[in-house]
Amino acid sequence: MENQIQEAPSETKAKPKRTRRPNKRPRNSESVKADTQVSSESKTAGNAKSKIWSIEDFQVAEAEGKMRFHDLNLPDRVIKSIAEMGFEYCSEIQAETLPMTLLGYDIIGQAQTGTGKTAAFLIAMISDFLDYPLEEKRANNFARGLIIAPTRELAIQIADEAVKLTSNCHLNVVTLVGGLSYEKQKIALETENVDILVATPGRLLDFARSRKVQLGKVECLVLDEADRMLSMGFIPDVKSIIRMTPHKETRQTMLFSATFPKDIQALAQQWTYFPKEVSVVPKEATNKNIDQVIYTVEADQKWPVLQQLIEKNGGQRTIIFANRRDETRDLYERLRKANINCAILSGEVAQDKRVKTLANFKNGTIQVLVATDVAGRGIHVDNVELVVNYSLPEDPEDYVHRIGRTGRGGETGKSVSFASEDDAFMIPEIEKVVGENIRCEYMVDTSL
Ligand code: AMP
């Protein structure tokens, strides 16, 4: 991958902003038990002794080359949630960042969706808030942690993970995203503690400008998918938001991006304070579990070939990517007319509908999803068997994101990309990013 970021030169290293408790909680079972009387069942249970969760209940063997969450001196309430989520060992980005973020250092991280970066920044943020509880009384609309993400889907996914990771402590998560009820979000700001705020830039700016949410005491700021914020034109909004937060010397800032074009490199340096730089780039840009093929077709053959492909693969969970909203709409109509069980996921679909669509795709009620890049990015659905690029993406990096929706978690997957005379010129660029030649097959609709 191009534009990999470099390890910071040693002279730029500064002290972390917070000196974190060295071994504040010794790892002996007595203190662990005392510390973890947090679950509601354990409080109400008659025989507390047998119900209290202990770190002893979360046994993970030491393994060479792997970091366990036990090794990080995390608050037990965080460890308990990690255990409940079924995580055992840190992912690479977690192992690389947590030892530093837990000390209070800023981070510039190169990592894509699927690496575990969400838990990486959330675990650092939550642990910090538990170690440093608020000492002053303040209005509940002051955010302690702020996470900015480019898309509603991503923000909602981050908030879901934050809710799971805070399930054993009293930190509250509030989500502010466009497209969902403004009123409901306003009420949440008025009635709930905004410990962790997950937001998309536009809606957040609306609330911050009208002072319904206060950003002046943010302790920890996360900017996720910074390159995507740039390509979606959100940087001016993000700049305005960051100006409302405390100075970079007094907040902790973690910035993540899959790629580092020059603009993002400059902004990352501007927004962080003596950051530690970490890069977790997959050895192969695309997953070896994905069988990739390009069908070269005449433009007017795309639809009949697609129809055959889907009918032949009957019932497989499929995502079809197109570049524009009108293209997705057109495809959706054709699929529907062909009695294919499908739904659309693009920016023009109302947010609550998109959330429902995604849930139905996940539970198997919908077989085929027609998506644009923005809406499709960050979709975590297991067992997507087939990804179709109805048009090749304009940005070759998007090819990697698109086909990465299949072949996840060790499963095998297939991607079929249509290249017609309009977009075949993109193939070499895509192959450069993928790092290999992609098999090409010439297709015609034989039924015509
Ligand atoms: P992300 O890259 O943050 O979108 O995470 C991708 C997926 O990996 C999510 O479903 C996470 O819940 C999961 N995940 C994150 N960290 C771990 C871990 N240490 N072990 C297993 N799964 C994880």
Boltz pocket constraint, residues with backbone or C-beta under 6 A from the ligand:
constraints:
  - pocket:
      binder: B
      contacts: [[A, 86], [A, 87], [A, 88], [A, 89], [A, 90], [A, 91], [A, 94], [A, 112], [A, 113], [A, 114], [A, 115], [A, 116], [A, 117], [A, 118], [A, 119], [A, 161], [A, 380]]
      max_distance: 6.0
